[in-house]
């Protein structure tokens, strides 16, 4: 359910570049993860039970690829637009309804964000489709039943 403290001790002299914690029941990543593994460039947290990431992950200067797909996120974490080297974010198959589109557009490094299979609201969905950079993948919206009533 979490990264054991022993991992930090055992790997204290290891320069971790890639980390795959997918397919567990992890609910949170501790803030010290970013401090202990500051050189990480690929982080796979897919297929877990996470709903948020610690703000400290924004300090990962080398992080280029983040996979948080198949989790329980309701908003795209700020790290998506704040990490200086992060160019790919996979966040498909979550419960994301909140995305800071302006922040995504201002990101210098971000190239691709996969938000497919999320219940993104119509207004945000349209804003994401208008972005020229980064490239954002979203699923085609299925109109809600109630939307027919107001049309």
Secondary structure, DSSP 8 states (H G I E B T S, - for coil): ----HHHHHHTTT----EEE--SS------THHHHHTTT--EEE--SS--S---GGGGG-TT--EEE--SS--SB--THHHH-SS--EEE--SS---B--HHHHHH-SS--EEE--SS---HHHHHHHHH--SSEEE-------HHHHHH-
